Amino acid sequence: MDGHTSERSSYSFEENMGLLAEKSMSDTDSETGGSVDVETDLKTPRWGLPATTAPLAYLRSIHWRLILVRLAVSLLPIFLQGRHAREQFRTAKLHPTAYLDGIRGLAALFVYFCHYSYQAFTVAEGWGCDVTNYNLLKLPFLRLWYQGPAAVCVFFVISGYALSYRPLKLIRSHDMSGLASTMGSLTFRRWFRLFIPPIISTFMVLLLVQAGAYDATHDFASSSYYNKNVLEPHPERWASAYEQFWDWAWNMFQFIHVWDWTAHGGSTGYDVHLWTISVEYRCSMFLFLVIFATSQLRTLYRFATVLTVTWYTYRNSRWELVLFLCGMLIAEVDLIRGAHGQVPLLPQEERQPVKTYPEIKTAIWSALGILSLYLLCQPDSRGEITPGWIWMTAQIPEWWGADKYRYWQSAGAVLFILAVSQLPPWQKLFNTAVVQYFGKISYAIYLVHGPAMHVIGYRWEAWVYGWTGTYGNWYNVGFALGASLCVPTVIWCADIFWRLVDIPTVRFAKWLESKLADKSG
């Protein structure tokens, strides 16, 4: 097998989805002045100048104005830059499963909405739970846009699907050599993909803490006058940069400590939202082990084995592992039925025309999709006294050791991804340009929304609440006005982080693997 071909084929399906575009950021052409010849404009000084004046002459020859303009343009969100810049990050053709990117993008946005909302309101309780919970936005379906825990469940199902899709395709094609190459590449690069971006984002937090940026919003963050529900802690500021650095380094050591299976294991005080990253890594390694273990089995026995392992993890209340394994099962079902345009991978005798009723099929899967959305709306707290959830909460087994709200939310996440995979009309919504953009910056949104809010967002909110006050409906007005400023701020920061950190991290992992790989075979 050709070495380069083998290396290309080892790239994970997740990285071939629209989330991780390969094209790099280049200098943008001026919309009015055309392209710029860098070699012509950035001239070097003449050799005949004295050594003492040559550096000054070189600095004078640089078009600083052009550089500053380019720097300013590069700090704009990609959708506000020139057409040439946008094309560098645009996927030429949507992948058949690009809708999963879109779902992931909206899920990341909903996690941020949850963290923005829960500081002001009790979002964990459902409509009718108590005398104070009759806001219409707490009704099922309407509460989806801030259902952060449910969005995390959706993340995990999609990750299980994306990480197992290509390995399963190779297994079903009986390409064991390609499988070994792909799995080795996935396993090697997974750590870099998941941990390098948050290491960089938390190091930025370290710098901001030492620079006093967090001190400026400390009063707002710790005030129940503004935040009437949850008070998110600021990172602790140490007396010296040296002490701060070693505190951060120890936090990072614990953050990537993958052996801690306790709830929220791996959390870091530099960004309390990042606990899911360590969970994602542990589940990825577990998934890879299951794929390897079942790679030699026939389809029926592989399904039986994976279902048995899934039941065992479910019986031990490992909801996160169950979601990854269910993502794997959905991926193989899609491969079997040829859901993404490929020929269904079935024995010849099974490839017989089957009479279908598309209208009935669409109606059934749409009903299941609506049911999945309802399950995703399971309230995080006091479901046993919440109308619409009293009976369903009672059905949660007594042995269930995880948080109760993980039970039906997890079931809803699995059913939702399964239903959408069967519903092209629903997929169109998640394939729209705006939703696909959020899919591209989803990981960046997840990583930077905390620091962006603590440093910039709290300033916006303090300014708005200073104008509207925090009493009665004026508090709601201030909350909405604050959102109109904070949401674009977070998207802007995520866009920059995506281009400057997220995409280069993917390239770095691939480059490092190519340099370290043994190509003798």
Secondary structure by P-SEA (a helix, b strand, c coil): ccaaaaaaaaccccccccccccccccccccccccccccccccccccccccccaaaaaaaaacaaaaaaaaaaaaacccccccaaaaaaaccccccccaaaaaaaaaaaaaaaaaaaccccccccccccccccccccccccccccccaaaaaaaaaaaaaaaaacaaaaaaaaacaaaaaaaaaaaaaaaccccccaaaaaaaaaaaaaaaaccccccccccccccccccbbbbcccccccaaaaaaaaaaaaaaaacccccccccccccccccccaaaaaaaaaaaaaaaaaaaccccaaaaaaaaaaaaaaaaaacaaaaaaaaaaaaaaaaaaaacccccccccccccccbbbbbaaaaaaaaaaaaaaaaaaaaccccccccccccaaaaaacccccccccccaaaaaaaaaaaaaaaacaaaaaaaacaaaaaaaaaaaaaaccaaaaaaccaaaaaaaaaaaaccccaaaaaaaaaaaacaaaaaaaaaaaaaaacaaaaaaaaaaaaaaaccccc
